[in-house]
Amino acid sequence: MARGWESKSVEEQLANQQAEAKTPSERARQASAVAADKTRRLQALELQREQILNEKTSSPHRRAALQAALNEIEEQLRQIS
């Protein structure tokens, strides 16, 4: 019975090693996916920023809300960059 448990452990270790050993092309795909995601997030935040800057309002409450949203977006842009 001990032999069965031991062989499972070895099989499990081999499976873990194979999963961790990614080929260079897999790493490159993963890196490009991360870069593409970062680019999409930056573009979305910049678009939101432009929309807020283009909005005109005479309401002080609305202006305060827009300023708070603009501050939040600019903080997120700083964190991503």
N, CA, C and O atoms as a CHARMM CRD file, in Angstrom:
* protein
*
  324
    1    1 MET  N      0.81000  -1.18500   0.00000 PROA 1      0.00000
    2    1 MET  CA     0.00000   0.00000   0.00000 PROA 1      0.00000
    3    1 MET  C      0.86000   1.25900   0.00000 PROA 1      0.00000
    4    1 MET  O      0.50500   2.24400  -0.64700 PROA 1      0.00000
    5    2 ALA  N      1.96800   1.24300   0.70400 PROA 2      0.00000
    6    2 ALA  CA     2.84400   2.40900   0.74600 PROA 2      0.00000
    7    2 ALA  C      3.38400   2.71800  -0.64000 PROA 2      0.00000
    8    2 ALA  O      3.58500   3.88200  -0.98700 PROA 2      0.00000
    9    3 ARG  N      3.61900   1.68000  -1.43200 PROA 3      0.00000
   10    3 ARG  CA     4.16200   1.88700  -2.77100 PROA 3      0.00000
   11    3 ARG  C      3.17200   2.66400  -3.63800 PROA 3      0.00000
   12    3 ARG  O      3.57800   3.51500  -4.42900 PROA 3      0.00000
   13    4 GLY  N      1.89300   2.38000  -3.49700 PROA 4      0.00000
   14    4 GLY  CA     0.87500   3.08600  -4.26200 PROA 4      0.00000
   15    4 GLY  C      0.84800   4.57100  -3.92100 PROA 4      0.00000
   16    4 GLY  O      0.73600   5.41600  -4.80900 PROA 4      0.00000
   17    5 TRP  N      0.95100   4.88100  -2.64800 PROA 5      0.00000
   18    5 TRP  CA     0.95800   6.28100  -2.24100 PROA 5      0.00000
   19    5 TRP  C      2.21700   6.97800  -2.74700 PROA 5      0.00000
   20    5 TRP  O      2.17300   8.13200  -3.17500 PROA 5      0.00000
   21    6 GLU  N      3.33200   6.26700  -2.69300 PROA 6      0.00000
   22    6 GLU  CA     4.59000   6.84300  -3.14500 PROA 6      0.00000
   23    6 GLU  C      4.54900   7.14500  -4.63700 PROA 6      0.00000
   24    6 GLU  O      4.99700   8.20900  -5.06400 PROA 6      0.00000
   25    7 SER  N      4.02400   6.23400  -5.42400 PROA 7      0.00000
   26    7 SER  CA     3.97800   6.45800  -6.86600 PROA 7      0.00000
   27    7 SER  C      3.03400   7.60700  -7.21700 PROA 7      0.00000
   28    7 SER  O      3.27400   8.33300  -8.18100 PROA 7      0.00000
   29    8 LYS  N      1.97400   7.77300  -6.44800 PROA 8      0.00000
   30    8 LYS  CA     1.08200   8.90700  -6.68800 PROA 8      0.00000
   31    8 LYS  C      1.81400  10.21300  -6.42200 PROA 8      0.00000
   32    8 LYS  O      1.62500  11.19100  -7.14500 PROA 8      0.00000
   33    9 SER  N      2.63500  10.23200  -5.40600 PROA 9      0.00000
   34    9 SER  CA     3.38200  11.42700  -5.08500 PROA 9      0.00000
   35    9 SER  C      4.35300  11.78100  -6.21900 PROA 9      0.00000
   36    9 SER  O      4.47900  12.94600  -6.59600 PROA 9      0.00000
   37   10 VAL  N      5.03000  10.77500  -6.75300 PROA 10     0.00000
   38   10 VAL  CA     5.96300  10.99700  -7.85800 PROA 10     0.00000
   39   10 VAL  C      5.21300  11.48900  -9.08800 PROA 10     0.00000
   40   10 VAL  O      5.65000  12.42600  -9.75800 PROA 10     0.00000
   41   11 GLU  N      4.08400  10.85400  -9.38200 PROA 11     0.00000
   42   11 GLU  CA     3.28300  11.29200 -10.53000 PROA 11     0.00000
   43   11 GLU  C      2.81100  12.73000 -10.35300 PROA 11     0.00000
   44   11 GLU  O      2.80800  13.51600 -11.30000 PROA 11     0.00000
   45   12 GLU  N      2.42200  13.05400  -9.15400 PROA 12     0.00000
   46   12 GLU  CA     1.96200  14.40500  -8.87200 PROA 12     0.00000
   47   12 GLU  C      3.09500  15.41000  -9.04200 PROA 12     0.00000
   48   12 GLU  O      2.89000  16.49500  -9.58700 PROA 12     0.00000
   49   13 GLN  N      4.28300  15.05300  -8.57800 PROA 13     0.00000
   50   13 GLN  CA     5.44200  15.93300  -8.71600 PROA 13     0.00000
   51   13 GLN  C      5.78400  16.14700 -10.18900 PROA 13     0.00000
   52   13 GLN  O      6.08200  17.26900 -10.59900 PROA 13     0.00000
   53   14 LEU  N      5.74300  15.08200 -10.98500 PROA 14     0.00000
   54   14 LEU  CA     6.02600  15.20600 -12.41700 PROA 14     0.00000
   55   14 LEU  C      4.98800  16.09000 -13.10300 PROA 14     0.00000
   56   14 LEU  O      5.33400  16.91200 -13.95200 PROA 14     0.00000
   57   15 ALA  N      3.74000  15.92800 -12.74400 PROA 15     0.00000
   58   15 ALA  CA     2.68500  16.74700 -13.34000 PROA 15     0.00000
   59   15 ALA  C      2.88600  18.21700 -12.98500 PROA 15     0.00000
   60   15 ALA  O      2.68900  19.08800 -13.83200 PROA 15     0.00000
   61   16 ASN  N      3.27200  18.50000 -11.75200 PROA 16     0.00000
   62   16 ASN  CA     3.52500  19.87900 -11.33700 PROA 16     0.00000
   63   16 ASN  C      4.70400  20.47700 -12.09000 PROA 16     0.00000
   64   16 ASN  O      4.65400  21.63700 -12.49900 PROA 16     0.00000
   65   17 GLN  N      5.76500  19.69700 -12.27800 PROA 17     0.00000
   66   17 GLN  CA     6.92800  20.18700 -13.00800 PROA 17     0.00000
   67   17 GLN  C      6.57700  20.48800 -14.45500 PROA 17     0.00000
   68   17 GLN  O      7.02900  21.49300 -15.00500 PROA 17     0.00000
   69   18 GLN  N      5.78300  19.63700 -15.07500 PROA 18     0.00000
   70   18 GLN  CA     5.39500  19.85900 -16.46400 PROA 18     0.00000
   71   18 GLN  C      4.50900  21.08900 -16.59100 PROA 18     0.00000
   72   18 GLN  O      4.61300  21.83000 -17.56900 PROA 18     0.00000
   73   19 ALA  N      3.65400  21.30900 -15.63000 PROA 19     0.00000
   74   19 ALA  CA     2.77200  22.47700 -15.66700 PROA 19     0.00000
   75   19 ALA  C      3.56700  23.76400 -15.48000 PROA 19     0.00000
   76   19 ALA  O      3.24700  24.78800 -16.08400 PROA 19     0.00000
   77   20 GLU  N      4.60300  23.71400 -14.64400 PROA 20     0.00000
   78   20 GLU  CA     5.40600  24.90000 -14.38500 PROA 20     0.00000
   79   20 GLU  C      6.37600  25.21000 -15.52800 PROA 20     0.00000
   80   20 GLU  O      6.73700  26.36800 -15.73600 PROA 20     0.00000
   81   21 ALA  N      6.79200  24.19300 -16.26100 PROA 21     0.00000
   82   21 ALA  CA     7.76400  24.37600 -17.34300 PROA 21     0.00000
   83   21 ALA  C      7.03300  24.79000 -18.61200 PROA 21     0.00000
   84   21 ALA  O      6.65100  23.95100 -19.42700 PROA 21     0.00000
   85   22 LYS  N      6.84700  26.08100 -18.76400 PROA 22     0.00000
   86   22 LYS  CA     6.16700  26.60000 -19.95100 PROA 22     0.00000
   87   22 LYS  C      7.20400  26.84200 -21.04200 PROA 22     0.00000
   88   22 LYS  O      8.35300  27.18400 -20.76300 PROA 22     0.00000
   89   23 THR  N      6.78600  26.66300 -22.25600 PROA 23     0.00000
   90   23 THR  CA     7.68600  26.92500 -23.37100 PROA 23     0.00000
   91   23 THR  C      7.81700  28.43100 -23.56200 PROA 23     0.00000
   92   23 THR  O      6.95600  29.18900 -23.11400 PROA 23     0.00000
   93   24 PRO  N      8.88300  28.87100 -24.22200 PROA 24     0.00000
   94   24 PRO  CA     9.05700  30.31000 -24.45900 PROA 24     0.00000
   95   24 PRO  C      7.89300  30.93600 -25.23000 PROA 24     0.00000
   96   24 PRO  O      7.53300  32.08700 -24.98600 PROA 24     0.00000
   97   25 SER  N      7.30900  30.18400 -26.15500 PROA 25     0.00000
   98   25 SER  CA     6.19700  30.75800 -26.91200 PROA 25     0.00000
   99   25 SER  C      4.97800  30.97000 -26.02300 PROA 25     0.00000
  100   25 SER  O      4.24100  31.93700 -26.21400 PROA 25     0.00000
  101   26 GLU  N      4.74900  30.07300 -25.04400 PROA 26     0.00000
  102   26 GLU  CA     3.64500  30.25600 -24.10800 PROA 26     0.00000
  103   26 GLU  C      3.88700  31.47500 -23.22200 PROA 26     0.00000
  104   26 GLU  O      2.95900  32.23300 -22.93800 PROA 26     0.00000
  105   27 ARG  N      5.13400  31.66400 -22.78500 PROA 27     0.00000
  106   27 ARG  CA     5.46300  32.84100 -21.98200 PROA 27     0.00000
  107   27 ARG  C      5.29000  34.11400 -22.79500 PROA 27     0.00000
  108   27 ARG  O      4.80000  35.11800 -22.27700 PROA 27     0.00000
  109   28 ALA  N      5.68600  34.08400 -24.05200 PROA 28     0.00000
  110   28 ALA  CA     5.54300  35.25900 -24.91500 PROA 28     0.00000
  111   28 ALA  C      4.07000  35.59300 -25.12700 PROA 28     0.00000
  112   28 ALA  O      3.68300  36.76200 -25.09800 PROA 28     0.00000
  113   29 ARG  N      3.25000  34.56400 -25.34000 PROA 29     0.00000
  114   29 ARG  CA     1.80500  34.79600 -25.50800 PROA 29     0.00000
  115   29 ARG  C      1.21600  35.39800 -24.25000 PROA 29     0.00000
  116   29 ARG  O      0.39600  36.31400 -24.31600 PROA 29     0.00000
  117   30 GLN  N      1.63100  34.88600 -23.10600 PROA 30     0.00000
  118   30 GLN  CA     1.11600  35.39000 -21.84400 PROA 30     0.00000
  119   30 GLN  C      1.55500  36.84400 -21.63000 PROA 30     0.00000
  120   30 GLN  O      0.76600  37.67300 -21.17700 PROA 30     0.00000
  121   31 ALA  N      2.80200  37.14600 -21.95500 PROA 31     0.00000
  122   31 ALA  CA     3.30300  38.50900 -21.79700 PROA 31     0.00000
  123   31 ALA  C      2.58300  39.46000 -22.74700 PROA 31     0.00000
  124   31 ALA  O      2.25600  40.58400 -22.36500 PROA 31     0.00000
  125   32 SER  N      2.33200  39.02200 -23.97700 PROA 32     0.00000
  126   32 SER  CA     1.63900  39.90300 -24.91500 PROA 32     0.00000
  127   32 SER  C      0.18600  40.09700 -24.50700 PROA 32     0.00000
  128   32 SER  O     -0.38100  41.16500 -24.73600 PROA 32     0.00000
  129   33 ALA  N     -0.42100  39.08800 -23.91200 PROA 33     0.00000
  130   33 ALA  CA    -1.80200  39.22500 -23.43100 PROA 33     0.00000
  131   33 ALA  C     -1.86700  40.22500 -22.28000 PROA 33     0.00000
  132   33 ALA  O     -2.80200  41.02100 -22.19700 PROA 33     0.00000
  133   34 VAL  N     -0.87600  40.18400 -21.39700 PROA 34     0.00000
  134   34 VAL  CA    -0.83100  41.12800 -20.27800 PROA 34     0.00000
  135   34 VAL  C     -0.62100  42.54300 -20.81000 PROA 34     0.00000
  136   34 VAL  O     -1.26400  43.48100 -20.33900 PROA 34     0.00000
  137   35 ALA  N      0.26600  42.70400 -21.78000 PROA 35     0.00000
  138   35 ALA  CA     0.51300  44.02200 -22.36600 PROA 35     0.00000
  139   35 ALA  C     -0.73600  44.54100 -23.08100 PROA 35     0.00000
  140   35 ALA  O     -1.05300  45.72700 -22.98300 PROA 35     0.00000
  141   36 ALA  N     -1.43600  43.67700 -23.78800 PROA 36     0.00000
  142   36 ALA  CA    -2.65100  44.09000 -24.48600 PROA 36     0.00000
  143   36 ALA  C     -3.72600  44.50600 -23.49000 PROA 36     0.00000
  144   36 ALA  O     -4.44800  45.47600 -23.72200 PROA 36     0.00000
  145   37 ASP  N     -3.83600  43.77800 -22.38400 PROA 37     0.00000
  146   37 ASP  CA    -4.81800  44.12700 -21.35500 PROA 37     0.00000
  147   37 ASP  C     -4.49000  45.48100 -20.74500 PROA 37     0.00000
  148   37 ASP  O     -5.38600  46.29300 -20.51100 PROA 37     0.00000
  149   38 LYS  N     -3.22500  45.72600 -20.48800 PROA 38     0.00000
  150   38 LYS  CA    -2.80600  47.00800 -19.92700 PROA 38     0.00000
  151   38 LYS  C     -3.12700  48.14300 -20.90100 PROA 38     0.00000
  152   38 LYS  O     -3.60500  49.20000 -20.48800 PROA 38     0.00000
  153   39 THR  N     -2.86600  47.92700 -22.18100 PROA 39     0.00000
  154   39 THR  CA    -3.15400  48.93900 -23.19200 PROA 39     0.00000
  155   39 THR  C     -4.64900  49.23800 -23.26300 PROA 39     0.00000
  156   39 THR  O     -5.05300  50.39700 -23.35400 PROA 39     0.00000
  157   40 ARG  N     -5.47200  48.17900 -23.22100 PROA 40     0.00000
  158   40 ARG  CA    -6.93000  48.37500 -23.25100 PROA 40     0.00000
  159   40 ARG  C     -7.40900  49.16100 -22.04300 PROA 40     0.00000
  160   40 ARG  O     -8.24500  50.05500 -22.17400 PROA 40     0.00000
  161   41 ARG  N     -6.88700  48.83500 -20.87200 PROA 41     0.00000
  162   41 ARG  CA    -7.28600  49.55300 -19.65900 PROA 41     0.00000
  163   41 ARG  C     -6.87700  51.02000 -19.72900 PROA 41     0.00000
  164   41 ARG  O     -7.64700  51.90000 -19.34600 PROA 41     0.00000
  165   42 LEU  N     -5.65600  51.28600 -20.22300 PROA 42     0.00000
  166   42 LEU  CA    -5.20300  52.67000 -20.36400 PROA 42     0.00000
  167   42 LEU  C     -6.10100  53.44400 -21.32900 PROA 42     0.00000
  168   42 LEU  O     -6.49500  54.57500 -21.04300 PROA 42     0.00000
  169   43 GLN  N     -6.42200  52.84100 -22.46400 PROA 43     0.00000
  170   43 GLN  CA    -7.27600  53.50800 -23.44800 PROA 43     0.00000
  171   43 GLN  C     -8.66200  53.79200 -22.87600 PROA 43     0.00000
  172   43 GLN  O     -9.21800  54.86800 -23.09400 PROA 43     0.00000
  173   44 ALA  N     -9.21500  52.83300 -22.14900 PROA 44     0.00000
  174   44 ALA  CA   -10.54300  53.02000 -21.55700 PROA 44     0.00000
  175   44 ALA  C    -10.52900  54.15200 -20.53000 PROA 44     0.00000
  176   44 ALA  O    -11.43800  54.98200 -20.50300 PROA 44     0.00000
  177   45 LEU  N     -9.50200  54.18100 -19.69300 PROA 45     0.00000
  178   45 LEU  CA    -9.41000  55.24100 -18.68900 PROA 45     0.00000
  179   45 LEU  C     -9.20000  56.60500 -19.33300 PROA 45     0.00000
  180   45 LEU  O     -9.77800  57.59500 -18.88500 PROA 45     0.00000
  181   46 GLU  N     -8.38200  56.66800 -20.37700 PROA 46     0.00000
  182   46 GLU  CA    -8.16300  57.93400 -21.07400 PROA 46     0.00000
  183   46 GLU  C     -9.43900  58.42700 -21.75000 PROA 46     0.00000
  184   46 GLU  O     -9.71500  59.62600 -21.76500 PROA 46     0.00000
  185   47 LEU  N    -10.20900  57.51000 -22.30300 PROA 47     0.00000
  186   47 LEU  CA   -11.48200  57.87900 -22.91500 PROA 47     0.00000
  187   47 LEU  C    -12.44900  58.42000 -21.85900 PROA 47     0.00000
  188   47 LEU  O    -13.11300  59.43100 -22.08600 PROA 47     0.00000
  189   48 GLN  N    -12.52700  57.75700 -20.72100 PROA 48     0.00000
  190   48 GLN  CA   -13.38700  58.23900 -19.63800 PROA 48     0.00000
  191   48 GLN  C    -12.94900  59.63000 -19.17400 PROA 48     0.00000
  192   48 GLN  O    -13.77900  60.50000 -18.91200 PROA 48     0.00000
  193   49 ARG  N    -11.64300  59.82100 -19.07800 PROA 49     0.00000
  194   49 ARG  CA   -11.09700  61.11200 -18.66600 PROA 49     0.00000
  195   49 ARG  C    -11.50500  62.20500 -19.64700 PROA 49     0.00000
  196   49 ARG  O    -11.93300  63.28300 -19.23200 PROA 49     0.00000
  197   50 GLU  N    -11.37700  61.93700 -20.93900 PROA 50     0.00000
  198   50 GLU  CA   -11.76100  62.90900 -21.96700 PROA 50     0.00000
  199   50 GLU  C    -13.24700  63.23000 -21.90300 PROA 50     0.00000
  200   50 GLU  O    -13.63800  64.38600 -22.06400 PROA 50     0.00000
  201   51 GLN  N    -14.07500  62.22100 -21.67100 PROA 51     0.00000
  202   51 GLN  CA   -15.51700  62.44400 -21.58100 PROA 51     0.00000
  203   51 GLN  C    -15.85600  63.35300 -20.39800 PROA 51     0.00000
  204   51 GLN  O    -16.71700  64.22700 -20.50500 PROA 51     0.00000
  205   52 ILE  N    -15.18700  63.14500 -19.29200 PROA 52     0.00000
  206   52 ILE  CA   -15.43400  63.98500 -18.11700 PROA 52     0.00000
  207   52 ILE  C    -14.96800  65.41600 -18.38200 PROA 52     0.00000
  208   52 ILE  O    -15.66100  66.37200 -18.03500 PROA 52     0.00000
  209   53 LEU  N    -13.81000  65.55700 -18.99100 PROA 53     0.00000
  210   53 LEU  CA   -13.28700  66.89900 -19.27000 PROA 53     0.00000
  211   53 LEU  C    -14.16500  67.65800 -20.26200 PROA 53     0.00000
  212   53 LEU  O    -14.24200  68.88500 -20.20100 PROA 53     0.00000
  213   54 ASN  N    -14.82200  66.95300 -21.16600 PROA 54     0.00000
  214   54 ASN  CA   -15.67400  67.59600 -22.16800 PROA 54     0.00000
  215   54 ASN  C    -17.07000  67.92400 -21.65700 PROA 54     0.00000
  216   54 ASN  O    -17.81300  68.66500 -22.30000 PROA 54     0.00000
  217   55 GLU  N    -17.42400  67.37800 -20.51400 PROA 55     0.00000
  218   55 GLU  CA   -18.77500  67.60600 -19.98700 PROA 55     0.00000
  219   55 GLU  C    -18.86500  68.98600 -19.34100 PROA 55     0.00000
  220   55 GLU  O    -18.00000  69.38500 -18.56200 PROA 55     0.00000
  221   56 LYS  N    -19.92700  69.69600 -19.68200 PROA 56     0.00000
  222   56 LYS  CA   -20.17300  71.03300 -19.12900 PROA 56     0.00000
  223   56 LYS  C    -21.41700  70.96600 -18.25100 PROA 56     0.00000
  224   56 LYS  O    -22.41200  70.33800 -18.61300 PROA 56     0.00000
  225   57 THR  N    -21.35000  71.61900 -17.09300 PROA 57     0.00000
  226   57 THR  CA   -22.49900  71.65100 -16.18900 PROA 57     0.00000
  227   57 THR  C    -22.43800  72.90100 -15.33100 PROA 57     0.00000
  228   57 THR  O    -21.35900  73.41300 -15.03000 PROA 57     0.00000
  229   58 SER  N    -23.60000  73.38200 -14.94400 PROA 58     0.00000
  230   58 SER  CA   -23.66300  74.53800 -14.04600 PROA 58     0.00000
  231   58 SER  C    -23.98300  74.10700 -12.62000 PROA 58     0.00000
  232   58 SER  O    -23.92500  74.91900 -11.69700 PROA 58     0.00000
  233   59 SER  N    -24.31500  72.85300 -12.44000 PROA 59     0.00000
  234   59 SER  CA   -24.65600  72.33700 -11.12000 PROA 59     0.00000
  235   59 SER  C    -23.38900  72.09300 -10.30100 PROA 59     0.00000
  236   59 SER  O    -22.50400  71.35300 -10.73000 PROA 59     0.00000
  237   60 PRO  N    -23.30300  72.70700  -9.13600 PROA 60     0.00000
  238   60 PRO  CA   -22.11000  72.48600  -8.30200 PROA 60     0.00000
  239   60 PRO  C    -21.98600  71.03700  -7.82700 PROA 60     0.00000
  240   60 PRO  O    -20.87900  70.52400  -7.66300 PROA 60     0.00000
  241   61 HSD  N    -23.12400  70.38400  -7.60800 PROA 61     0.00000
  242   61 HSD  CA   -23.08300  68.98700  -7.16800 PROA 61     0.00000
  243   61 HSD  C    -22.55300  68.09200  -8.28600 PROA 61     0.00000
  244   61 HSD  O    -21.73400  67.20300  -8.05600 PROA 61     0.00000
  245   62 ARG  N    -23.03200  68.34200  -9.48600 PROA 62     0.00000
  246   62 ARG  CA   -22.58200  67.55900 -10.64000 PROA 62     0.00000
  247   62 ARG  C    -21.08800  67.81800 -10.89800 PROA 62     0.00000
  248   62 ARG  O    -20.33200  66.89300 -11.19600 PROA 62     0.00000
  249   63 ARG  N    -20.67800  69.08400 -10.77700 PROA 63     0.00000
  250   63 ARG  CA   -19.28100  69.43800 -10.98600 PROA 63     0.00000
  251   63 ARG  C    -18.38500  68.74100  -9.95500 PROA 63     0.00000
  252   63 ARG  O    -17.29400  68.28100 -10.28900 PROA 63     0.00000
  253   64 ALA  N    -18.84500  68.66600  -8.71600 PROA 64     0.00000
  254   64 ALA  CA   -18.07500  67.98300  -7.66500 PROA 64     0.00000
  255   64 ALA  C    -17.97300  66.49000  -7.95700 PROA 64     0.00000
  256   64 ALA  O    -16.92300  65.87900  -7.75800 PROA 64     0.00000
  257   65 ALA  N    -19.06500  65.91400  -8.42600 PROA 65     0.00000
  258   65 ALA  CA   -19.04700  64.48500  -8.76500 PROA 65     0.00000
  259   65 ALA  C    -18.10300  64.22300  -9.93100 PROA 65     0.00000
  260   65 ALA  O    -17.36500  63.23800  -9.92700 PROA 65     0.00000
  261   66 LEU  N    -18.12500  65.09700 -10.92200 PROA 66     0.00000
  262   66 LEU  CA   -17.22200  64.94300 -12.07100 PROA 66     0.00000
  263   66 LEU  C    -15.76300  65.08300 -11.63700 PROA 66     0.00000
  264   66 LEU  O    -14.89900  64.34600 -12.11300 PROA 66     0.00000
  265   67 GLN  N    -15.49100  66.02300 -10.73800 PROA 67     0.00000
  266   67 GLN  CA   -14.12300  66.21500 -10.26400 PROA 67     0.00000
  267   67 GLN  C    -13.64600  65.00200  -9.47600 PROA 67     0.00000
  268   67 GLN  O    -12.49200  64.59200  -9.60000 PROA 67     0.00000
  269   68 ALA  N    -14.52900  64.42800  -8.66900 PROA 68     0.00000
  270   68 ALA  CA   -14.17400  63.22000  -7.91100 PROA 68     0.00000
  271   68 ALA  C    -13.89700  62.05900  -8.86500 PROA 68     0.00000
  272   68 ALA  O    -12.94700  61.30300  -8.66400 PROA 68     0.00000
  273   69 ALA  N    -14.71700  61.91800  -9.89200 PROA 69     0.00000
  274   69 ALA  CA   -14.50700  60.85600 -10.87600 PROA 69     0.00000
  275   69 ALA  C    -13.20100  61.07900 -11.62800 PROA 69     0.00000
  276   69 ALA  O    -12.46300  60.13000 -11.89300 PROA 69     0.00000
  277   70 LEU  N    -12.91900  62.32000 -11.96900 PROA 70     0.00000
  278   70 LEU  CA   -11.66700  62.64500 -12.67000 PROA 70     0.00000
  279   70 LEU  C    -10.45900  62.32200 -11.79300 PROA 70     0.00000
  280   70 LEU  O     -9.46900  61.77600 -12.28000 PROA 70     0.00000
  281   71 ASN  N    -10.53100  62.64700 -10.52900 PROA 71     0.00000
  282   71 ASN  CA    -9.43000  62.32700  -9.60200 PROA 71     0.00000
  283   71 ASN  C     -9.20700  60.82000  -9.51100 PROA 71     0.00000
  284   71 ASN  O     -8.06700  60.35600  -9.49100 PROA 71     0.00000
  285   72 GLU  N    -10.29400  60.06300  -9.45500 PROA 72     0.00000
  286   72 GLU  CA   -10.19400  58.60500  -9.37400 PROA 72     0.00000
  287   72 GLU  C     -9.55600  58.02700 -10.64500 PROA 72     0.00000
  288   72 GLU  O     -8.69700  57.14800 -10.57200 PROA 72     0.00000
  289   73 ILE  N     -9.97700  58.52000 -11.78600 PROA 73     0.00000
  290   73 ILE  CA    -9.43300  58.03500 -13.06300 PROA 73     0.00000
  291   73 ILE  C     -7.95100  58.36400 -13.17000 PROA 73     0.00000
  292   73 ILE  O     -7.15500  57.52700 -13.59500 PROA 73     0.00000
  293   74 GLU  N     -7.58000  59.58700 -12.78400 PROA 74     0.00000
  294   74 GLU  CA    -6.16800  59.97100 -12.85600 PROA 74     0.00000
  295   74 GLU  C     -5.31900  59.14800 -11.89800 PROA 74     0.00000
  296   74 GLU  O     -4.16500  58.85100 -12.20600 PROA 74     0.00000
  297   75 GLU  N     -5.85600  58.77600 -10.75400 PROA 75     0.00000
  298   75 GLU  CA    -5.13900  57.90800  -9.82100 PROA 75     0.00000
  299   75 GLU  C     -4.93000  56.51700 -10.43200 PROA 75     0.00000
  300   75 GLU  O     -3.84600  55.94400 -10.32600 PROA 75     0.00000
  301   76 GLN  N     -5.96700  55.98600 -11.06500 PROA 76     0.00000
  302   76 GLN  CA    -5.83600  54.68600 -11.72100 PROA 76     0.00000
  303   76 GLN  C     -4.81600  54.74800 -12.86000 PROA 76     0.00000
  304   76 GLN  O     -4.05100  53.80500 -13.05900 PROA 76     0.00000
  305   77 LEU  N     -4.80300  55.84100 -13.59800 PROA 77     0.00000
  306   77 LEU  CA    -3.80400  55.99500 -14.67400 PROA 77     0.00000
  307   77 LEU  C     -2.39200  56.01000 -14.10300 PROA 77     0.00000
  308   77 LEU  O     -1.48300  55.41400 -14.68200 PROA 77     0.00000
  309   78 ARG  N     -2.20300  56.68000 -12.98100 PROA 78     0.00000
  310   78 ARG  CA    -0.87000  56.71300 -12.35000 PROA 78     0.00000
  311   78 ARG  C     -0.45500  55.31800 -11.89100 PROA 78     0.00000
  312   78 ARG  O      0.71300  54.94900 -12.01100 PROA 78     0.00000
  313   79 GLN  N     -1.39800  54.54400 -11.36800 PROA 79     0.00000
  314   79 GLN  CA    -1.07000  53.20100 -10.89000 PROA 79     0.00000
  315   79 GLN  C     -0.70700  52.27200 -12.03800 PROA 79     0.00000
  316   79 GLN  O      0.19300  51.44300 -11.90100 PROA 79     0.00000
  317   80 ILE  N     -1.38300  52.39700 -13.15100 PROA 80     0.00000
  318   80 ILE  CA    -1.11800  51.52000 -14.29500 PROA 80     0.00000
  319   80 ILE  C      0.19900  51.88100 -14.96900 PROA 80     0.00000
  320   80 ILE  O      0.95500  50.99800 -15.37600 PROA 80     0.00000
  321   81 SER  N      0.47200  53.16600 -15.08600 PROA 81     0.00000
  322   81 SER  CA     1.67900  53.62300 -15.80900 PROA 81     0.00000
  323   81 SER  C      2.93300  53.38300 -15.07200 PROA 81     0.00000
  324   81 SER  O      4.01100  53.71700 -15.56300 PROA 81     0.00000
